Amino acid sequence: MWKSRADKKLPPRFWSDFLAMVNTIYPKATLDEPTKAELYQLVWEEWQNGVQNHQIVKQICSCEKNQVVPSEAARQRLTRHRGIALPPIGAVPGEVFGLESLRDSTPISRLMAKLAVLEARLDREYQKKKVDNLMVLQLKRDHEKLTTELTAARDAAYWSTPTAARPATPRRSAKSRTVAVENSASEYGQAGNGLPMARAVEPLRLTATAPDADLEPAIDDDIAAELMNSWAKTTK
């Protein structure tokens, strides 16, 4: 056991990557709570010994008619993967979360944030009843381009949120959304001129990745400040 990890709990990102790898190899398999808890303990122990994630997955075997066979991960020559999935917002070391709580990787989340910025600007123009000017037309073209990039990024990613699971986060009210963004921006020391804009676009609906109008995906806290700055720059 590594001395540096002897008294440490399993990092949330290590567990999220493990779950994502297993889900990619066995997309139709499900994990009940007892099995998940047992796996978590095994992964934690291997992590304490310095074993890399893909090596841990390779050590998992499959059973066919009570006969142990090489795992599909070993057959596919699974290599090292990191950062393929984000843990739930607010996850702490030692927390056992499930596959349904995983979030898309940072590159995909950044594309979602850019889409949110475009939708905020479009919403602002629509409130002014400016729907046919050149700016709106350009924003629509940019929105279509980013949507295509997001789809391509999801297709190219090693793992991405299953389509049915993407609108899993209940839509927050405009007020709570604004407070969350303000708090994140303040935390990073970037509140500044962005705050008035956050209030101005309260009706924003992140429909690009949430087909259900009553649901929306969560924007990562670590991207909120960047989104805030983008709002400020585009409305000066």
MIKOL-719307 format. One line per 8 residues: number of its first residue (from 1); their letters; for each residue z, x, y of C-alpha. Coordinates in steps of 0.02 Angstrom, whole numbers, plus 50000, padded with zeros to 5 digits. Example, Ala and Ser with C-alpha at 12.3 -4.5 7.8 and 13.67 -1.06 7.14 Angstrom:
# MIKOL-719307
1 = as = 50390/50615/49775 | 50357/50684/49947
This chain:
# MIKOL-719307
1 = mwksradk = 50000/50000/50000 | 49956/50061/50174 | 50114/50097/50272 | 50034/50026/50429 | 50010/49858/50340 | 50170/49853/50237 | 50258/49729/50351 | 50103/49643/50422
9 = klpprfws = 50036/49472/50380 | 49853/49441/50344 | 49749/49435/50506 | 49666/49264/50532 | 49493/49342/50552 | 49506/49432/50385 | 49547/49267/50298 | 49409/49173/50391
17 = dflamvnt = 49280/49303/50337 | 49341/49291/50158 | 49323/49101/50158 | 49150/49111/50235 | 49090/49237/50105 | 49155/49131/49961 | 49075/48976/50037 | 48908/49066/50053
25 = iypkatld = 48913/49122/49871 | 48978/48955/49806 | 48918/48826/49934 | 48959/48676/49822 | 49130/48737/49767 | 49291/48665/49837 | 49463/48743/49850 | 49617/48638/49821
33 = eptkaely = 49780/48684/49907 | 49863/48772/49757 | 49707/48878/49725 | 49690/48919/49909 | 49871/48973/49920 | 49851/49083/49765 | 49692/49161/49834 | 49775/49192/50001
41 = qlvweewq = 49915/49289/49917 | 49790/49395/49818 | 49684/49429/49973 | 49838/49476/50073 | 49895/49599/49940 | 49723/49679/49928 | 49713/49690/50118 | 49880/49779/50121
49 = ngvqnhqi = 49805/49905/50000 | 49658/49935/50117 | 49526/49848/50011 | 49376/49785/50110 | 49336/49600/50112 | 49173/49605/50014 | 49257/49710/49880 | 49392/49577/49863
57 = vkqicsce = 49261/49440/49842 | 49172/49544/49710 | 49331/49549/49608 | 49333/49359/49593 | 49261/49301/49426 | 49176/49140/49375 | 49207/49044/49215 | 49078/48956/49110
65 = knqvvpse = 49144/48860/48960 | 49305/48960/48967 | 49208/49123/48961 | 49234/49246/49101 | 49070/49306/49174 | 49025/49423/49319 | 49047/49335/49485 | 48896/49278/49583
73 = aarqrltr = 48956/49392/49723 | 48937/49542/49608 | 48765/49485/49552 | 48708/49470/49732 | 48773/49646/49772 | 48879/49578/49913 | 48898/49706/50051 | 49021/49723/50193
81 = hrgialpp = 49022/49582/50321 | 49135/49566/50472 | 49142/49443/50614 | 49036/49314/50521 | 49159/49175/50562 | 49298/49148/50689 | 49469/49080/50643 | 49534/48919/50724
89 = igavpgev = 49587/48933/50906 | 49770/48980/50912 | 49779/49043/50732 | 49918/49169/50703 | 49940/49306/50572 | 50004/49232/50410 | 49931/49058/50440 | 49836/48985/50291
97 = fgleslrd = 49690/48885/50363 | 49542/48809/50272 | 49354/48821/50274 | 49342/48662/50379 | 49434/48752/50521 | 49315/48901/50537 | 49211/48921/50694 | 49041/49001/50721
105 = stpisrlm = 49028/49185/50762 | 49039/49248/50941 | 48849/49266/50968 | 48824/49083/50921 | 48973/49030/51027 | 48898/49120/51177 | 48735/49024/51157 | 48838/48864/51154
113 = aklavlea = 48922/48917/51316 | 48754/48950/51398 | 48696/48778/51346 | 48853/48705/51423 | 48813/48792/51588 | 48636/48720/51588 | 48700/48547/51547 | 48826/48558/51688
121 = rldreyqk = 48689/48602/51811 | 48577/48463/51746 | 48720/48339/51759 | 48749/48395/51939 | 48566/48365/51984 | 48565/48195/51900 | 48718/48144/52002 | 48616/48186/52157
129 = kkvdnlmv = 48477/48077/52083 | 48362/48228/52081 | 48272/48209/51916 | 48094/48264/51953 | 48112/48419/52061 | 48057/48591/52004 | 48235/48650/51973 | 48268/48509/51850
137 = lqlkrdhe = 48105/48541/51759 | 48148/48726/51743 | 48324/48685/51684 | 48251/48570/51551 | 48134/48707/51491 | 48278/48831/51485 | 48384/48705/51391 | 48247/48679/51262
145 = klttelta = 48227/48867/51242 | 48414/48895/51218 | 48425/48752/51094 | 48286/48834/50993 | 48376/49002/51003 | 48537/48922/50944 | 48450/48842/50795 | 48368/49008/50751
153 = ardaayws = 48534/49100/50768 | 48618/48979/50650 | 48476/48997/50524 | 48483/49188/50535 | 48673/49200/50527 | 48755/49251/50364 | 48864/49097/50383 | 48869/48956/50509
161 = tptaarpa = 48963/48794/50526 | 48891/48662/50409 | 48795/48530/50508 | 48909/48389/50453 | 49062/48486/50510 | 49003/48538/50684 | 49061/48383/50781 | 49233/48392/50701
169 = tprrsaks = 49331/48421/50862 | 49379/48260/50955 | 49306/48251/51129 | 49438/48292/51261 | 49449/48201/51426 | 49365/48277/51578 | 49537/48312/51653 | 49603/48406/51501
177 = rtvavens = 49439/48501/51487 | 49451/48556/51668 | 49633/48610/51650 | 49591/48710/51494 | 49450/48802/51582 | 49557/48832/51737 | 49699/48902/51632 | 49582/49017/51536
185 = aseygqag = 49501/49079/51695 | 49670/49110/51776 | 49727/49206/51623 | 49583/49325/51644 | 49605/49333/51833 | 49439/49249/51865 | 49483/49080/51935 | 49414/49106/52110
193 = nglpmara = 49266/49003/52168 | 49237/48929/51995 | 49378/48802/52006 | 49295/48680/52126 | 49141/48678/52016 | 49242/48639/51861 | 49304/48482/51947 | 49130/48438/52007
201 = veplrlta = 49058/48435/51831 | 49197/48337/51745 | 49072/48215/51666 | 48993/48359/51567 | 48957/48310/51386 | 48914/48450/51265 | 48784/48349/51171 | 48675/48499/51124
209 = tapdadle = 48779/48533/50970 | 48868/48367/50948 | 48755/48219/50902 | 48901/48097/50912 | 48934/48055/51095 | 49120/48036/51061 | 49137/48209/50986 | 49105/48384/51049
217 = paidddia = 49122/48561/50982 | 49262/48667/51053 | 49211/48807/51171 | 49306/48963/51124 | 49448/49012/51240 | 49382/49190/51247 | 49219/49124/51321 | 49296/49001/51444
225 = aelmnswa = 49318/49128/51583 | 49138/49187/51564 | 49079/49007/51573 | 49183/48983/51730 | 49101/49129/51817 | 48929/49064/51768 | 48967/48895/51847 | 49021/48981/52007
233 = kttk = 48866/49091/52018 | 48743/48950/51987 | 48815/48835/52120 | 48828/48950/52270
